[in-house]
Amino acid sequence: MTLTKIFKNTLLILTACLVLSACATKKEIATDIEGKMQGDVYTGTDTVKYLADGVPDRVFFATNESILTTASRETLRAQAAWLRKNSGINVVLEGHADERGTREYNLALGERRANAAKDYLMTYGISSERISVLSYGKERPVDSGSNPLSWSKNRRSVTVKAN
């Protein structure tokens, strides 16, 4: 085989690979299941209760994450404003995870999520003495389904009034 023929065959193979990769389709997970998901984060309200009138009690997280979303930060700002007006009320931040992962991993993840919410509330002037953190991991799902929507509802931190 001549060097020119090898070069032409190599170039042909590379061109074919580029053409085929350009035609490949990306498998995507539905990003708007009944208007309740954005990416893999739940954005609906059917599982949300209220800490106070108009102040949602929970924030949601992406898979394996404890980073607050924009929507979560908005909810926590509303909680902080309400807590500032009600200085005699203490809260417990309950961290939760979906069913995937080990018990130990999910307990640690739930704690990181609750602490992320606590840290954010503290940046808005809420004393750490008023906030307790508790992780349930995957032990208390709000939705017992085994699908992306159910998992997304379960990846949360819930703010409840302390007794």
trRosetta pair geometry for C-beta under 8 A, 3 or more apart (Angstrom, degrees):
i j d omega theta_ij theta_ji phi_ij phi_ji
1 5 5.1 -120 -172 81 88 127
1 6 5.6 99 135 -55 120 93
2 5 4.7 95 57 5 81 102
2 6 7.1 -146 95 -4 43 86
3 6 5.7 -53 -148 37 34 112
3 7 6.2 36 153 -21 66 107
4 7 5.6 -55 -148 37 30 113
4 8 6.3 30 153 -19 65 106
5 8 5.7 -51 -145 36 31 111
5 9 6.3 31 155 -18 64 106
6 9 5.9 -55 -147 38 29 109
6 10 6.2 30 154 -19 64 109
7 10 5.8 -56 -147 38 28 111
7 11 6.2 28 155 -18 64 109
8 11 5.7 -56 -146 39 29 112
8 12 6.2 33 153 -23 64 107
9 12 5.5 -53 -147 35 31 115
9 13 6.4 31 154 -19 64 104
10 13 5.8 -54 -148 35 31 110
10 14 6.4 29 154 -16 64 107
11 14 5.8 -54 -145 39 31 111
11 15 6.2 33 155 -20 64 107
12 15 5.8 -54 -147 36 28 112
12 16 6.4 29 154 -19 63 106
13 16 5.7 -54 -148 36 31 112
13 17 6.4 33 152 -20 64 105
14 17 5.6 -52 -149 35 32 113
14 18 6.4 32 154 -18 65 105
15 18 5.8 -55 -150 36 31 111
15 19 6.3 30 154 -18 65 107
16 19 5.8 -55 -147 37 30 111
16 20 6.2 26 157 -15 65 109
17 20 5.9 -59 -145 41 28 107
17 21 6.1 23 160 -16 65 110
18 21 6.0 -57 -141 39 27 106
18 22 6.3 29 157 -22 63 108
19 22 5.9 -58 -151 34 28 112
19 23 6.7 18 153 -13 62 110
20 23 5.8 -63 -151 39 33 107
20 24 6.9 53 148 -46 64 91
21 24 5.5 -27 -154 -3 41 120
28 31 7.1 -40 161 -30 115 99
29 40 6.9 35 90 -80 148 92
29 148 6.2 155 -173 -106 131 167
30 33 5.2 92 111 -64 124 85
30 37 7.2 86 111 70 83 136
30 148 7.8 154 54 75 89 147
31 37 6.3 -142 -175 110 38 98
31 38 6.5 31 176 -146 91 35
31 39 5.9 4 -136 -72 101 29
32 35 6.1 11 -175 -87 92 38
32 36 8.0 116 -166 33 50 43
32 37 6.3 -164 -110 66 23 79
32 38 7.5 28 -88 -90 70 54
33 36 5.8 -50 86 54 79 90
33 37 4.7 40 28 12 93 122
33 148 7.2 149 -21 92 153 109
33 149 5.1 -111 101 -80 152 117
34 44 7.5 13 103 -82 99 136
34 149 7.7 40 31 -120 111 145
35 43 7.8 -93 153 83 59 104
35 44 6.9 101 106 -91 74 94
36 42 6.0 -15 157 -152 90 75
36 43 6.0 179 -171 60 40 67
36 44 3.3 -13 -132 -46 101 118
36 46 7.5 -35 -114 12 136 108
36 149 6.6 57 91 -142 124 108
36 152 8.0 141 130 95 95 135
37 40 7.0 -14 -169 -129 115 23
37 41 6.9 141 -156 72 67 38
37 42 6.0 -43 -99 -103 68 44
37 43 6.4 146 -113 15 13 91
37 44 7.8 -20 -46 -24 51 96
37 148 7.2 35 -114 132 159 108
37 149 6.3 -105 -54 -106 126 77
37 152 5.8 75 -112 82 104 176
38 41 5.5 -28 67 67 80 92
38 43 4.8 51 -7 -29 105 137
38 71 8.0 124 39 -15 143 140
39 62 6.8 -25 114 -111 126 110
40 62 5.5 83 77 -144 99 79
40 63 5.3 -22 121 -18 146 103
40 148 6.5 -98 -136 -164 88 109
40 151 8.0 -27 -179 97 102 112
40 152 6.0 -154 169 -92 62 112
41 60 5.3 133 -170 117 88 114
41 61 6.9 -110 -119 139 102 12
41 62 5.2 -56 -66 -77 101 69
41 69 5.7 99 -169 -60 167 157
41 71 7.7 158 134 41 133 128
41 152 6.1 154 -148 -154 19 112
41 155 7.7 -96 -123 83 66 125
42 47 7.7 -2 154 36 149 127
42 60 4.6 -136 57 -139 90 163
42 149 7.2 93 -98 -159 100 60
42 152 3.8 145 -45 135 91 104
42 153 4.9 105 -85 -78 163 53
42 155 7.4 154 6 53 108 90
42 156 7.7 -39 51 -70 129 107
43 60 7.4 -128 -73 48 44 145
43 71 6.3 -165 -123 -68 93 175
44 47 7.2 78 94 14 101 85
44 48 7.8 -167 114 -9 62 106
44 153 7.7 -30 53 -94 111 100
45 48 4.7 -61 -153 32 64 122
45 56 7.6 -107 -129 -109 94 124
47 58 7.4 -44 114 55 95 150
47 142 4.8 79 -156 149 135 141
47 143 6.9 -82 -83 -41 140 103
47 153 5.2 107 -3 -160 159 115
48 56 4.9 -33 -172 -145 129 106
48 57 6.5 158 -167 40 73 78
48 58 5.7 -142 -118 43 79 102
49 56 7.8 118 77 -155 36 58
49 57 4.8 -8 76 21 81 136
49 58 7.5 73 35 -10 72 105
50 53 6.6 54 151 -99 144 20
50 54 7.0 63 -148 12 133 15
50 55 5.9 105 -166 66 87 57
50 56 6.2 -66 -108 -105 65 33
50 57 5.9 179 -131 -29 11 96
51 55 4.7 -61 60 106 98 109
51 56 7.1 37 3 110 92 20
51 57 4.5 140 -48 -93 80 80
51 79 6.0 57 42 -118 161 94
51 82 6.5 137 106 93 119 156
51 91 7.7 -6 -141 -115 129 132
51 159 5.4 -11 -85 97 133 110
51 160 7.7 -148 -110 -106 88 30
51 161 7.3 135 -153 -46 83 85
52 55 4.3 31 53 33 85 123
52 82 4.9 177 30 -154 144 146
52 86 7.7 174 -74 -13 147 149
54 78 7.4 -118 128 -173 83 134
55 75 7.9 114 -170 -163 64 71
55 78 4.9 -173 -126 139 84 109
55 79 5.7 124 -178 -87 117 57
55 82 4.8 -18 -84 -33 164 153
56 59 7.8 112 111 -66 118 61
56 75 4.9 -57 66 -138 116 114
56 78 7.1 72 28 77 76 138
56 79 7.9 -72 71 -58 61 99
57 158 5.7 26 138 -160 98 80
57 159 5.2 -141 -163 59 68 78
57 160 6.9 47 -167 -76 125 59
58 75 7.5 -31 91 162 29 155
58 156 4.9 10 -178 -179 120 127
58 157 6.5 166 -149 82 71 45
58 158 4.5 -26 -94 -101 100 71
58 159 7.0 -168 -78 13 46 72
59 68 6.7 -14 158 -134 146 92
59 69 7.5 -179 -179 39 102 90
59 71 7.4 162 -143 110 86 80
59 72 3.6 80 -165 -135 124 93
59 75 5.1 179 -84 71 95 138
59 76 6.3 -10 -57 -47 144 96
59 117 6.0 164 38 -98 134 118
59 156 6.5 155 79 -154 41 75
59 157 5.3 -4 55 53 92 94
60 69 7.0 -12 80 19 75 132
60 71 7.5 -1 45 90 95 120
60 72 6.5 -140 46 -76 50 105
60 152 6.6 38 -172 170 132 78
60 153 7.5 -59 -115 -123 126 29
60 155 6.0 74 -163 91 76 82
60 156 5.1 -36 -99 -97 61 83
61 65 5.1 -162 175 84 103 88
61 66 6.3 -15 -138 -108 149 33
61 67 7.3 124 -142 55 98 50
61 68 7.8 -67 -99 -101 86 38
61 69 7.3 -178 -111 -20 43 101
61 72 7.4 39 -74 -72 64 152
61 113 5.5 -98 -33 -121 153 121
61 155 4.5 -110 64 149 86 106
61 156 6.8 -173 8 -84 87 31
61 157 7.5 69 -30 -15 114 90
62 65 4.2 32 68 26 89 139
62 67 7.3 -10 31 57 108 94
62 69 7.3 117 -30 -65 92 111
62 155 7.3 -86 85 131 6 153
63 98 7.7 -38 -117 20 78 133
63 151 7.4 20 -95 140 96 126
63 155 6.9 -108 -89 -83 42 162
64 101 7.9 142 -91 -67 88 140
64 109 7.0 -89 -136 -124 48 137
65 155 8.0 58 54 176 79 135
66 109 6.6 -159 -62 -162 107 67
66 112 3.8 -84 -86 128 163 107
66 113 4.7 -130 -127 -76 89 57
66 115 7.5 17 176 61 137 89
66 116 4.8 173 159 -32 92 138
67 116 7.0 -149 -105 -143 20 152
68 72 4.2 -138 -162 95 86 128
68 73 5.2 104 139 -58 127 82
68 76 7.1 -43 -145 -1 145 143
68 116 5.6 -179 -44 151 94 119
68 117 7.2 127 -87 -83 117 60
68 120 6.0 54 -43 -62 162 149
69 72 4.5 101 49 3 73 104
69 73 7.1 -136 93 -5 41 85
70 73 5.8 -54 -151 34 31 111
70 74 6.6 33 151 -20 64 104
71 74 5.6 -52 -152 33 34 114
71 75 6.5 34 151 -18 65 104
72 75 5.7 -55 -151 37 33 111
72 76 6.2 28 154 -15 67 109
72 117 7.6 -102 175 -97 113 90
73 76 5.7 -56 -143 41 32 110
73 77 6.3 39 154 -25 64 102
73 120 6.5 -132 -120 -157 73 143
74 77 5.7 -51 -150 30 30 113
74 78 6.8 29 151 -16 62 103
75 78 5.8 -57 -156 35 33 110
75 79 6.5 33 147 -19 66 105
76 79 5.3 -48 -145 36 39 115
76 80 6.2 43 153 -23 67 101
76 117 6.0 -158 -102 -149 128 79
76 120 4.8 28 142 115 157 129
76 121 5.9 -115 -173 -68 105 75
76 124 7.5 163 138 5 90 141
77 80 5.6 -50 -146 34 31 113
77 81 6.5 34 153 -20 63 103
77 124 6.4 164 -123 -89 61 156
78 81 5.8 -50 -148 33 32 112
78 82 6.5 30 153 -15 63 106
79 82 5.8 -59 -151 39 32 109
79 83 6.1 30 153 -19 68 109
79 91 8.0 22 178 -61 119 174
79 121 6.5 -58 101 -105 113 110
79 159 5.7 79 -139 46 147 172
80 83 5.6 -55 -143 40 30 111
80 84 6.3 37 155 -24 64 102
80 120 7.9 -115 -52 129 128 79
80 121 5.2 -179 -86 -140 98 70
80 124 3.5 29 179 100 159 142
80 125 6.8 108 -178 49 112 81
80 126 5.5 -122 -131 -30 84 117
81 84 5.8 -51 -151 30 29 113
81 85 6.8 24 152 -13 61 106
81 124 7.6 -65 -50 163 58 137
82 85 5.9 -60 -154 39 33 109
82 86 6.2 -4 158 13 69 114
83 86 6.0 -73 -135 60 30 88
83 87 7.6 81 161 -92 61 43
83 89 6.6 -121 -130 77 72 103
83 91 6.9 -71 -104 -15 126 128
83 121 7.0 33 35 -163 157 117
83 126 5.1 19 110 -105 142 123
83 130 7.1 132 -175 130 124 145
84 87 6.9 5 -167 -71 32 83
84 124 7.6 -98 -46 139 121 96
84 125 6.1 40 -94 93 116 123
84 126 7.1 -106 -64 -77 74 80
86 89 4.5 7 135 13 112 120
89 130 7.6 67 101 -166 48 117
89 161 5.9 -61 -167 -133 112 101
89 162 7.7 147 179 36 65 83
90 129 7.9 -78 -116 128 116 63
90 130 4.6 -145 -117 -159 75 67
90 131 7.2 -155 -165 -66 79 31
90 132 7.2 53 159 -8 112 96
90 161 7.5 97 78 -164 51 60
90 162 4.1 -33 98 37 97 132
91 130 6.7 42 21 146 75 86
91 131 5.7 -7 69 -113 88 69
91 132 7.4 -156 104 31 46 73
91 159 5.2 -3 -179 -169 138 92
91 160 6.5 146 -158 75 81 35
91 161 6.1 -60 -105 -108 70 35
91 162 5.8 -163 -111 -22 11 91
92 131 7.8 138 -104 -163 26 53
92 132 4.6 -26 -111 71 76 102
92 133 7.5 163 -163 -88 66 15
92 134 5.6 6 180 8 113 117
92 159 7.6 154 77 -152 44 47
92 160 5.2 -20 60 64 93 91
92 161 7.8 21 16 107 83 12
92 162 5.1 115 -32 -83 91 85
93 114 4.1 145 120 -160 105 93
93 115 7.8 158 94 -57 139 29
93 117 5.0 177 -150 84 142 124
93 118 5.4 -138 17 -59 155 91
93 121 8.0 -160 -64 0 135 141
93 131 6.2 17 -13 -172 109 102
93 132 7.1 -176 21 88 69 47
93 133 5.2 -20 65 -109 99 66
93 134 7.2 161 80 28 49 68
93 157 5.5 2 -178 180 99 111
93 158 7.4 155 -157 75 50 40
93 159 5.7 -20 -102 -97 71 69
94 110 7.8 -31 163 178 58 113
94 114 6.4 -113 134 -97 6 126
94 134 5.3 -24 -107 77 68 96
94 135 7.5 138 -165 -105 54 26
94 136 6.0 17 -176 -8 103 111
94 140 7.9 -36 165 67 133 141
94 157 6.7 158 77 -159 48 56
94 158 4.5 -15 58 58 105 93
94 159 7.9 -166 18 -73 77 22
94 160 6.4 28 -11 4 115 113
95 109 7.3 -170 156 113 123 54
95 110 3.2 137 119 169 99 69
95 111 5.3 -167 49 -64 155 22
95 112 7.1 123 -150 49 155 43
95 113 4.2 138 -139 67 107 98
95 114 3.4 -100 -47 -28 103 101
95 115 7.6 -13 -61 -4 140 67
95 117 8.0 -175 -83 16 88 119
95 133 7.0 21 -17 -172 111 92
95 134 7.1 -173 19 93 77 43
95 135 4.3 -26 65 -109 109 78
95 136 6.9 178 80 25 54 67
95 137 7.8 31 108 -61 89 36
95 157 5.3 -19 -100 -105 62 85
96 110 5.3 41 -73 -121 12 112
96 113 7.3 -72 41 76 44 149
96 135 7.8 171 -69 -156 34 64
96 136 5.5 -8 -97 65 77 104
96 137 7.2 16 -141 102 46 9
96 138 7.4 96 -171 -98 74 33
96 140 6.3 -92 -114 72 118 89
96 141 7.5 136 -176 -101 127 43
96 142 7.6 67 145 -18 167 97
96 154 5.8 -115 140 176 118 67
96 155 6.9 -161 101 -127 84 19
96 156 5.0 6 55 59 114 75
96 157 7.1 -177 19 -82 78 36
96 158 7.0 37 -9 -7 119 101
97 101 6.6 -57 149 57 140 133
97 105 7.9 -165 155 113 173 77
97 106 3.8 -146 63 -153 147 95
97 107 7.9 -93 8 -47 130 25
97 109 4.8 72 -84 87 133 123
97 110 5.1 -102 -24 -58 93 90
97 113 7.6 169 -70 -5 77 141
97 137 5.3 -31 29 -167 113 50
97 138 5.0 -59 82 -65 91 76
97 154 6.8 19 127 134 25 100
97 155 6.1 19 -138 -108 43 69
98 101 7.8 97 76 18 74 104
98 106 7.8 -127 59 -123 39 123
98 138 6.4 5 122 -114 21 104
98 141 7.4 56 -137 -111 51 109
98 150 7.4 112 -138 117 111 75
98 151 3.7 28 -131 -149 153 80
98 152 7.6 6 -73 -41 131 24
98 154 4.3 113 -97 82 66 123
98 155 5.4 -33 -33 -54 94 88
99 138 5.1 115 -107 -164 40 134
99 141 6.6 -13 -57 -72 94 137
99 146 6.7 -57 52 -111 148 82
99 151 7.0 -97 24 -104 81 87
99 154 7.1 30 -25 99 71 168
100 138 7.8 171 34 -95 31 145
100 151 6.8 12 -1 -127 110 128
101 105 4.3 -110 172 89 114 129
101 106 4.9 138 95 -55 118 93
101 109 7.2 38 114 -1 165 145
101 138 7.1 163 67 -39 92 134
102 105 4.5 94 54 7 84 104
102 106 6.8 -160 87 -3 43 88
103 106 6.1 -66 -149 42 26 106
103 107 6.3 28 155 -22 65 107
103 137 6.0 68 -164 143 59 161
103 138 7.0 -110 -114 38 57 104
103 139 7.8 53 -139 -57 96 95
104 107 5.8 -52 -146 32 29 111
104 108 6.6 26 156 -14 63 106
105 108 6.0 -62 -155 39 30 108
105 109 6.2 27 151 -18 67 110
105 137 8.0 107 82 -140 48 115
106 109 5.3 -50 -138 39 36 113
106 110 6.1 41 158 -22 66 103
106 137 3.6 91 114 -163 97 95
106 138 4.4 -17 160 -21 164 94
107 110 5.8 -51 -147 35 28 112
107 111 6.5 29 152 -19 61 106
107 135 5.1 111 -166 119 62 128
107 136 7.8 -111 -114 128 71 12
107 137 3.9 -42 -70 -63 57 121
108 111 5.7 -56 -152 36 31 113
108 112 6.5 33 151 -20 65 103
108 135 7.4 72 -71 163 11 171
108 137 8.0 39 13 -96 44 101
109 112 5.6 -51 -149 34 34 111
109 113 6.4 35 152 -20 65 104
109 135 7.9 135 72 -152 46 133
109 137 7.2 89 53 -124 88 70
110 113 5.7 -54 -149 35 32 113
110 114 6.4 29 155 -15 66 106
110 135 3.5 128 100 -152 109 99
110 136 5.9 -139 -172 50 163 49
110 137 4.8 -122 -7 -76 136 39
110 157 8.0 145 -163 -93 66 76
111 114 5.8 -54 -145 39 32 108
111 115 6.1 31 155 -17 65 109
111 133 6.4 82 -148 150 73 121
111 135 3.9 -63 -59 -49 74 139
112 115 5.7 -58 -145 41 29 111
112 116 6.3 37 153 -27 64 102
113 116 5.6 -48 -149 28 31 114
113 117 6.8 28 152 -14 62 102
113 135 7.9 114 46 -112 92 99
113 155 7.6 -163 -103 -180 156 71
113 156 7.4 125 155 126 146 17
113 157 4.7 -164 140 -60 99 107
114 117 5.8 -55 -154 37 35 110
114 118 6.3 38 147 -21 67 106
114 133 4.4 135 125 -149 124 96
114 134 6.8 -167 -136 50 171 38
114 135 6.1 -139 4 -76 133 77
114 157 5.0 159 -91 -131 55 114
115 118 5.2 -49 -143 37 37 116
115 119 6.1 41 156 -22 67 102
115 133 5.7 23 -71 -124 70 157
116 119 5.9 -50 -147 34 28 111
116 120 6.6 28 153 -18 60 107
116 157 7.3 -155 63 -36 92 155
117 120 5.8 -57 -151 36 31 111
117 121 6.4 32 153 -18 66 105
117 157 4.4 -163 -24 118 145 156
117 159 7.1 -146 156 -65 141 101
118 121 5.8 -56 -149 36 31 109
118 122 6.3 32 153 -21 65 107
118 128 7.1 63 172 -125 112 81
118 131 4.9 151 -132 139 99 142
118 133 5.7 -61 -42 -72 145 113
119 122 5.6 -55 -150 34 31 115
119 123 6.8 35 151 -24 63 100
120 123 5.7 -49 -155 26 35 112
120 124 7.2 18 151 -5 62 104
121 124 6.0 -69 -160 44 37 102
121 126 4.3 -35 153 47 97 137
121 131 6.2 138 84 -80 141 152
122 125 7.7 157 -171 17 34 8
122 126 5.8 -91 -89 68 41 77
122 127 7.5 48 -121 -138 83 11
122 128 5.8 14 -101 -67 127 82
122 131 7.3 -106 -61 22 92 148
126 130 5.9 -103 177 67 90 128
126 131 6.4 76 133 -40 117 121
127 130 4.9 92 71 0 87 102
127 131 7.6 177 96 0 51 90
128 131 5.8 -73 -149 46 42 101
132 162 6.2 95 17 -93 120 131
136 139 4.8 -116 173 56 87 100
136 140 4.5 -23 156 18 151 111
138 141 6.7 5 -174 -59 68 94
138 154 7.2 40 -132 161 72 134
141 144 5.3 125 91 -86 133 55
141 150 7.4 25 -178 172 129 99
141 153 8.0 75 -174 97 85 97
141 154 4.7 -32 -135 -111 84 126
142 153 5.3 -113 77 142 112 107
142 154 5.9 -174 29 -93 82 65
142 156 7.2 10 -3 25 134 143
143 149 7.4 -74 129 119 161 80
143 150 4.1 -142 117 -139 117 80
143 153 4.4 61 7 75 129 140
143 154 6.1 -118 45 -50 84 93
144 150 7.0 -55 81 -159 17 135
145 149 7.0 3 86 78 144 89
145 150 3.2 -160 71 -63 98 149
146 150 6.5 -36 -44 66 13 146
146 151 7.9 46 -152 -51 36 94
147 150 5.1 89 52 14 71 105
147 151 7.0 -139 94 -7 32 93
148 151 5.7 -56 -141 38 30 112
148 152 6.2 31 160 -23 65 107
149 152 5.8 -56 -149 34 28 112
149 153 6.7 29 154 -18 63 104
150 153 5.8 -56 -152 34 32 110
150 154 6.5 24 154 -16 65 111
151 154 5.8 -66 -152 39 31 109
151 155 6.5 30 154 -24 68 105
152 155 6.0 -52 -146 28 33 109
153 156 7.1 -24 165 -33 41 126
